[in-house]
Amino acid sequence: MLGPPDTVVELGETEVSEEIFMDYLSSLGESTYRGDRYRLFEHNCNTFTNEVAQFLTGRSIPTYITDLPSEVLSTPFGQILRPILDSIHIAPPGGNVINGGRNI
């Protein structure tokens, strides 16, 4: 949808079976990464990707990716933007749509 990635970072290989991986993903979707727990700057697709990468390979994704939200928030523009973005309820694709703490 957004085109090919700009960069692909090789993290290694895994010995985790597809069955174990799917069970792991299901457990994350029911707990740590439910739609209502999504936070654009603290708990987002990059945190999810980092956790899954560590589970599969034992390696983290690069810090230039995981540190990006804090870099944005450390700028004057980020400080202005934060309260606006925090007030918006975001529902990532595939997650539950959340509005005011209620599933709709």
N, C-alpha and C positions, 0 to 999 in steps of 0.2 A: 504494500500500500504506500509506503514512504520511499520505496526504491531500495536498492542494495545498500548494505552497510558501508560506511566510510572505511572502517577498519575491522579486521577480524583478529582477535587475540587468542592464540592457542594456549590453553591451560593444561593440556595433558590428556591422558586417557583414563578410563574408569574400569573398574572390575565389578561395579554395581550392576546387577541384573535389571532388566526392564521391569520385572514384577516388583522388585524391591523399590525401584525408583518411582513407579506409579503409586505404590503404597505411601511412600514418603511424600509425594506431591499431594495426595489426598489428605494426609494428616496436616500438611501445611495449610491447605485450603480450608480446613475445618477449624484451624486454631490461629496460628501466627499470621497468616496472610488472608484472613477473611476480608471481604470488601469494606466492612466498617472500620477496619484497622488501618486502611491506607492513609498515609500522610505524605503529601507531595515532597516535603523536604526531609523527613526523617525515616519514613517507612514506605518505600516505593519500589518500583520495578528493579532499581539497581540493588537495593538491599536484598530483594528476593533472589536476583541473579547471583549475587555474592554468596548467599547462603547455600543455594543449590550447587554452585561451582565448588564450594568447600566440601559439600557432601559427596559430590561425584569424584573430585580429583584431589582434595586436600589443599587446593590452592585458591587464593582470593582473586577477584577481578582487580584490575589496576586501580590504585588510589586516585588517579586522575579522573576516574569515573565516580567512585564512591564519595570523593570529596567535593564534587561539583556543587551539590546543594549548599554546603556551608560556604563555598567560595562565592556563590551568588548572594547569599544572605549577608555576607560580610561587606558588601558594597552598599553605598547609600541608596541606590535604586532597589536593591534587594530588601533593605529595611522598610522602604515605602511599600513595596509590593507584598511583603509577607502578611500583614493583617488582611489585605484584600483576598489573597489566595487562601488564607486560613479560614475565611468566612464562607468559602465556596465548598459545597459537598461534592467530592469527586468520586465517580464510580468507574474504576478501571474496567476495561473490557473483560467479560467473563465473570466479573464479581457481582455482588449484590448491589443494587442501587440503594443508596442510603441517603436519607434526607431527615435531618434533625434526630438522628438516632433510630429512626423507624425504617424497616424494610418496606419498600413500596413496589 
